[in-house]
């Protein structure tokens, strides 16, 4: 499904509404200012408000309008990185804390849903990890033993999934996982936060974020300032950090299709395989005039942001994979993509921002587990701000350096360095006349590169093709209709150049400036 803007639309956007909140139109002060109204930012805000702290939340879009609305909303302690890998990277104790914290995050979401009476389709269900075609099941044994060492002793090996439509082979069963409708949850969480006295302002862009250890100041594009005792930057990837965090994580686009199936045609369960990139599957029920149906949500086909152009082919492969395994598919109603920040050692960066004042906190590096990492961020940053001990603090510390992840660190940063060679290449077109309506292309103009986009009405929009974060040349994303940076994942609107995703905080400048 395509939105009116040409960007792909998730099943959540099509089946869930969010309340509107006004722009910040005055100076404000609070104990804490949170920048970003996705799941991490709003969970931090809500949990602090429950502790009696005054909190202001700012977001430059609508509530949950960023990557939170593009999740597939798995709530799991079955992580994207295997537990035997986490043991290698973080030691046995670290891997055990990872299992404990993600389990606690799902429990925390369930507790919030029940306490606040949020109708968001939350349910507990089993999840299954299976191997890809031709792969050995031996890795399932390694993962089972590692998971048991991490305290997840209820996980078990099964010979077959409880599904007759396709033989996925042996699998690990992860009981008591969860899922929900993310926009319904976020709407309920926002109402609960504001009922506690929290202030939430959308369509409010943060131009400058600074702290001195005692006071934090957030200056908005409207010229208003929020003064607080602490600031939390929860913008998927930090917009207040120029280099340090961005050398330790990499942005990936991941693709999702939503297929209509008759209600009950596919068992309610979560699925993940061990392919690279891997696939992930779940069901979401949708009410309609005919009595309702299920949407089978299937994701995969990841690639580095800004470093692929075969978007339709990736969706086609996902649909082919889905039809082969789920013959009950009637039609594909939705297509969308999202951005995943992959840390070099598999776990999020949550806590004080490295090299910054002590009262500036960040949450980033979701590693494909954004719903639980975002909730962990809420619990951990709450404790850090309140001065409480938290056993997870060292594990998620943004300043950590993992020597065991050195190979991955080097590989990702060599990939980034290679992108700067785009300065030396010619353009994709030699004239704006070559750019069709709805399309974008890079053109060389003298020593500069220009990002050209022609909208559906035929109007041409020209911007500098240089990302305002660290200067990489952007690439056009034809499906999401955005300019994407291949270095650190910043994304920009093609018509006016404003920032859609950080780490850039400033939009693309008009061509010639």
C-alpha positions in Angstrom: 0.0 0.0 0.0 1.3 3.5 -0.9 0.5 6.6 1.0 -0.5 9.8 -0.7 3.0 11.1 -0.4 4.3 8.0 -2.3 6.0 6.5 0.7 5.1 3.0 1.7 2.5 2.5 4.5 2.7 0.1 7.3 -0.3 -1.9 8.6 -0.1 0.1 11.8 -0.5 3.4 9.9 -3.5 2.0 8.0 -5.2 0.5 11.0 -4.3 2.7 14.0 -4.8 6.4 14.9 -2.7 8.5 17.2 -3.8 11.6 19.1 -2.5 15.0 18.0 -0.4 17.2 20.3 0.4 20.9 19.6 3.7 22.5 18.9 5.7 24.1 21.6 4.8 27.8 21.4 6.5 29.2 24.5 9.5 28.7 26.9 9.2 25.7 29.1 11.0 24.1 32.1 10.9 20.7 33.6 12.9 18.2 35.6 13.6 16.2 32.3 13.3 17.0 28.6 12.9 14.1 26.3 13.7 14.6 22.6 11.8 11.9 20.5 8.3 10.6 21.0 8.9 7.0 19.9 8.8 4.0 22.2 12.1 4.7 23.9 11.4 8.4 24.6 7.8 8.0 25.6 8.6 5.1 27.9 11.3 7.1 29.7 8.9 10.0 30.0 6.0 7.9 31.3 8.1 6.1 33.9 9.7 9.3 35.2 6.2 11.0 35.4 5.0 8.0 37.5 7.9 8.9 39.9 6.6 12.4 40.2 9.1 14.1 37.9 7.9 16.9 35.5 8.7 15.9 31.9 8.5 17.7 28.6 8.6 15.5 25.4 9.4 17.1 22.0 9.2 15.4 18.6 9.6 17.0 15.1 6.9 14.8 13.7 3.7 13.2 15.1 3.6 10.8 18.0 5.5 7.6 17.0 5.9 9.0 13.5 9.5 7.8 13.1 10.8 4.2 13.1 8.5 3.2 15.9 5.6 3.1 13.4 7.6 0.9 11.1 8.3 -1.9 13.5 6.8 -5.4 13.2 6.3 -5.2 16.9 7.7 -8.5 18.2 8.1 -8.5 22.0 10.7 -11.1 22.7 13.7 -12.3 24.6 14.7 -14.3 21.5 17.2 -11.7 20.2 18.5 -11.0 16.7 22.0 -11.9 17.9 22.2 -15.4 19.2 22.9 -16.0 22.9 26.1 -17.9 22.1 27.3 -14.8 20.2 26.4 -12.5 23.1 28.3 -14.8 25.5 31.4 -14.4 23.2 31.0 -10.6 23.0 29.8 -9.8 26.5 30.7 -12.8 28.6 28.4 -15.2 30.4 27.2 -12.6 32.9 26.5 -10.0 30.2 24.5 -12.5 28.1 22.5 -13.4 31.2 21.8 -9.7 31.9 20.7 -9.3 28.2 18.2 -12.2 28.7 17.0 -10.8 32.0 16.5 -7.3 30.7 14.6 -8.2 27.5 12.3 -10.5 29.6 11.7 -7.7 32.0 10.9 -5.3 29.1 8.1 -7.6 27.9 6.8 -7.9 31.4 7.0 -4.1 31.8 4.9 -3.5 28.6 2.3 -6.0 29.9 2.2 -4.3 33.2 1.7 -0.9 31.6 -1.1 -2.3 29.3 -2.9 -3.7 32.3 -2.4 -0.7 34.6 -3.5 1.9 32.1 -6.1 -0.2 30.4 -4.6 0.2 27.0 -6.5 -1.7 24.3 -3.6 -2.5 21.9 -4.1 -6.2 21.0 -1.4 -7.3 23.5 -1.0 -11.0 23.7 1.5 -13.7 24.8 2.4 -16.4 22.4 5.1 -18.8 21.4 8.0 -17.9 19.1 10.1 -20.4 17.0 13.6 -20.1 15.7 14.4 -22.4 12.8 17.3 -22.7 10.3 17.3 -21.6 6.7 17.2 -24.1 3.8 20.3 -26.2 3.7 21.6 -25.0 7.0 22.6 -27.4 9.8 20.4 -27.6 12.9 23.5 -27.9 15.0 23.4 -24.1 15.7 20.0 -24.7 17.3 21.7 -26.9 19.8 24.4 -24.3 20.5 21.7 -21.6 21.0 19.6 -23.9 23.2 22.5 -24.6 25.6 23.5 -20.9 25.6 19.9 -19.7 26.3 19.7 -22.2 29.2 23.0 -20.9 30.6 21.4 -17.4 30.4 18.5 -18.5 32.6 16.0 -19.1 29.8 15.5 -22.7 30.8 11.9 -23.0 29.5 13.2 -22.8 25.8 13.0 -26.3 24.2 13.9 -28.1 21.0 11.0 -29.2 18.9 11.0 -31.4 15.8 8.3 -29.5 14.0 6.3 -26.2 14.2 2.6 -26.4 14.9 1.7 -25.6 11.3 0.7 -28.0 8.5 1.1 -25.7 5.5 4.9 -26.0 5.2 7.6 -28.1 6.9 10.0 -25.6 8.5 11.9 -28.5 10.1 13.2 -28.5 13.7 13.1 -25.4 15.8 13.6 -23.9 19.2 10.4 -22.9 21.0 10.6 -19.7 23.0 7.4 -19.6 25.1 5.7 -16.6 26.6 6.8 -14.1 24.0 4.5 -11.2 23.0 3.1 -8.9 20.4 0.9 -5.8 20.2 -0.4 -3.0 17.9 2.3 -0.4 18.3 0.3 2.7 17.5 -2.6 1.7 19.8 0.0 1.1 22.5 1.7 4.4 21.9 -1.6 6.3 21.9 -2.5 4.8 25.3 0.9 5.5 26.7 0.7 9.1 25.6 -2.7 9.5 27.2 -1.3 7.9 30.4 1.7 10.2 30.4 -0.3 13.4 29.9 -2.8 12.3 32.6 0.2 12.3 35.0 0.9 15.9 34.1 3.4 15.2 31.3 3.7 17.7 28.4 4.0 16.4 24.9 4.7 18.6 21.9 4.8 17.3 18.3 5.8 19.1 15.1 8.6 20.7 17.3 12.1 20.3 15.9 15.1 20.5 18.3 17.8 22.6 16.7 20.3 22.5 19.6 20.7 20.1 22.6 23.2 20.9 25.3 23.9 20.2 29.0 26.5 21.4 31.5 26.0 18.7 34.2 23.4 20.7 36.1 21.2 22.3 33.5 20.2 21.1 30.1 18.8 23.3 27.3 16.9 22.3 24.2 16.4 25.1 21.6 13.7 24.5 19.0 13.5 25.7 15.4 10.7 28.0 16.6 13.2 29.8 18.9 11.7 28.5 22.1 13.9 27.0 24.8 13.2 24.1 27.2 15.3 24.2 30.3 15.6 21.0 32.3 17.7 19.2 34.9 18.5 16.5 32.3 17.8 15.8 28.7 17.2 12.4 27.0 17.8 12.1 23.3 15.7 9.2 22.0 15.7 9.9 18.2 16.5 6.3 17.0 20.1 7.5 16.4 21.5 10.5 18.4 21.2 13.8 16.7 23.4 15.4 19.4 26.4 13.2 18.7 28.7 13.9 15.8 31.0 10.9 15.6 31.6 8.6 18.6 28.3 6.6 18.7 28.0 6.5 14.9 31.3 4.7 14.5 29.9 1.9 16.7 26.6 1.2 14.9 25.5 1.0 11.3 22.1 1.8 9.7 20.2 -0.9 7.8 17.0 -0.8 5.8 14.7 -3.8 6.4 11.7 -4.6 4.3 8.2 -5.8 5.3 5.2 -7.1 3.4 1.7 -7.6 4.9 -0.4 -10.4 3.3 -4.1 -10.9 3.8 -5.1 -14.4 5.0 -8.3 -15.8 6.3 -8.6 -15.6 10.1 -7.3 -18.8 11.6 -5.6 -20.0 8.4 -2.1 -19.5 10.1 -1.5 -20.3 13.7 -0.8 -17.3 16.0 3.0 -17.5 16.7 6.2 -15.6 16.0 8.8 -17.0 13.6 12.4 -16.2 12.9 15.0 -18.0 10.8 18.8 -18.1 10.8 19.4 -16.8 7.3 21.5 -13.7 6.6 19.6 -11.5 6.3 17.0 -13.3 8.3 13.2 -13.5 8.0 10.7 -12.7 10.8 6.9 -13.4 10.8 3.9 -12.6 12.9 0.1 -12.2 12.5 -2.1 -9.1 13.2 -5.8 -9.3 13.3 -7.8 -6.6 11.4 -11.5 -5.9 11.7 -13.5 -5.2 8.5 -17.0 -5.3 7.2 -16.7 -9.0 6.4 -16.0 -10.0 9.9 -12.3 -9.5 9.9 -9.1 -11.1 8.6 -5.5 -11.6 9.6 -2.5 -9.8 8.1 0.6 -12.0 7.9 3.5 -9.7 8.5 6.8 -10.9 7.0 10.1 -9.0 7.1 13.7 -9.4 5.8 16.0 -8.5 2.9 18.0 -6.0 4.9 20.8 -3.9 3.4 23.0 -0.9 4.4 21.0 2.3 4.2 21.6 4.2 1.0 23.6 1.3 -0.6 21.0 -0.5 -2.7 18.5 0.4 -5.4 16.7 -2.9 -6.0 13.7 -2.1 -3.7 11.1 -3.8 -5.9 13.2 -6.9 -6.2 13.5 -7.1 -2.4 9.8 -6.9 -1.9 9.3 -9.5 -4.7 11.6 -11.9 -3.0 9.8 -11.4 0.3 6.5 -12.1 -1.3 7.9 -15.2 -3.1 9.3 -16.5 0.2 5.9 -15.9 1.9 3.8 -17.5 -0.7 6.0 -20.6 -0.8 5.5 -21.2 3.0 2.0 -19.8 3.5 -0.3 -21.0 0.7 -3.2 -19.4 2.4 -2.1 -15.9 1.3 -4.9 -14.2 -0.7 -3.2 -10.9 -1.5 -0.4 -8.5 -0.4 -2.0 -5.4 1.0 1.0 -3.6 2.5 4.6 -2.9 1.8 7.0 -0.8 3.9 10.5 -0.5 5.1 12.2 0.6 8.3 15.6 1.5 9.6 17.5 -0.6 12.1 20.6 0.6 13.9 23.0 -2.3 14.3 25.6 -1.9 17.1 28.8 -3.8 16.5 28.3 -6.0 19.6 24.6 -6.7 19.3 23.2 -4.6 22.2 21.8 -1.1 22.4 23.6 1.9 23.7 21.6 3.3 26.6 22.8 5.8 29.2 25.0 8.9 29.5 26.2 10.3 26.1 30.0 9.7 25.8 32.0 12.9 26.0 29.0 14.9 26.9 27.8 16.4 30.2 26.6 14.0 32.9 23.0 15.1 32.5 22.7 14.2 28.7 21.4 10.7 28.0 20.9 8.7 24.8 19.1 5.6 23.7 20.0 4.0 20.3 21.3 0.8 18.7 18.0 -1.2 18.7 19.6 -4.1 16.7 16.2 -5.2 15.4 14.7 -5.5 18.9 13.5 -1.9 19.2 10.4 -2.6 21.2 12.2 -4.3 24.0 15.4 -2.2 23.7 13.2 1.0 23.8 11.4 -0.3 26.9 14.8 -1.2 28.6 15.8 2.4 27.8 12.8 3.7 29.7 13.6 1.6 32.8 17.3 2.1 32.8 17.4 5.9 32.1 14.7 6.4 34.7 17.0 4.7 37.3 20.1 6.6 36.2 18.3 10.0 36.4 16.8 9.1 39.8 20.2 7.9 41.1 19.2 4.3 41.5 21.5 1.3 41.1 20.6 -0.8 38.0 22.4 -4.0 37.1 22.0 -3.4 33.4 23.9 0.0 33.3 27.3 -1.4 32.5 26.0 -3.8 29.8 24.3 -1.0 27.9 26.7 1.8 28.7 27.2 3.9 25.4 30.9 4.4 26.2 31.7 0.7 26.3 34.4 -0.7 23.9 34.3 -4.3 23.0 37.6 -5.7 21.8 35.8 -8.9 20.8 33.7 -6.9 18.3 36.8 -5.3 16.7 36.4 -7.1 13.4 32.8 -5.9 13.0 33.8 -2.4 14.0 36.6 -2.3 11.4 34.3 -3.7 8.6 31.5 -1.2 9.2 33.9 1.8 9.3 35.8 0.7 6.2 32.4 0.5 4.5 31.6 4.1 5.6 35.0 5.4 4.4 34.4 3.9 1.0 31.2 6.0 0.5 33.2 9.2 0.4 34.5 8.1 -3.0 31.1 9.3 -4.4 32.5 12.8 -4.4 34.8 11.8 -7.3 32.2 10.2 -9.5 30.0 11.7 -12.2 26.3 12.3 -11.7 23.5 9.8 -12.5 22.0 12.4 -14.9 23.5 15.3 -16.8 20.4 17.4 -16.9 17.3 17.9 -14.8 15.2 17.1 -17.8 16.2 13.5 -17.3 14.4 13.2 -14.0 10.9 11.9 -14.3 8.0 12.8 -12.0 8.2 11.0 -8.7 11.9 10.2 -9.3 15.2 11.6 -7.9 18.8 11.6 -9.2 22.2 13.0 -8.4 23.7 15.5 -10.9 27.2 16.9 -10.9 27.2 20.7 -11.3 30.8 21.9 -11.5 32.5 20.8 -8.2 29.2 20.2 -6.5 26.7 17.4 -6.5 23.0 18.3 -6.5 20.1 16.1 -5.4 17.3 16.5 -7.9 13.7 15.5 -7.2 10.7 16.0 -9.5 7.4 15.7 -7.7 4.3 14.1 -9.1 3.0 17.6 -10.3 6.3 18.1 -12.3 7.9 20.7 -10.0 11.7 20.2 -9.6 13.3 20.4 -6.2 17.1 21.0 -6.0 19.2 20.5 -2.8 22.8 19.9 -2.0 23.5 16.2 -2.2 25.8 16.4 0.8 24.5 15.0 4.1 24.7 17.7 6.8 25.9 15.2 9.4 29.4 14.2 8.1 29.3 15.1 4.5 28.5 11.8 2.6 26.7 12.1 -0.7 23.1 11.0 -0.4 21.2 8.4 -2.6 17.6 8.4 -3.6 15.2 5.9 -2.1 12.6 5.4 -4.7 10.2 3.5 -2.4 10.2 5.7 0.6 10.8 8.9 -1.5 13.6 10.1 0.5 17.3 11.0 0.2 19.3 8.5 2.3 22.8 8.9 3.5 24.9 5.7 2.9 27.3 6.5 5.8 25.3 6.9 9.0 21.7 6.6 7.8 20.4 10.2 7.9 17.3 10.6 5.7 15.8 13.7 4.2 12.5 14.8 2.6 13.1 15.3 -1.2 10.8 18.3 -1.5 12.0 20.7 1.2 15.1 18.8 2.5 14.0 18.5 6.1 15.4 15.7 8.3 13.4 12.5 8.4 15.9 10.5 10.4 19.1 11.5 12.2 21.9 11.6 13.0 21.7 14.8 10.9 19.9 17.6 12.8 19.9 20.1 9.9 18.1 19.5 6.6 19.7 19.5 3.1 20.4 23.0 2.0 19.0 24.4 -1.2 21.3 23.9 -4.2 23.8 26.6 -4.6 23.9 27.7 -1.0 
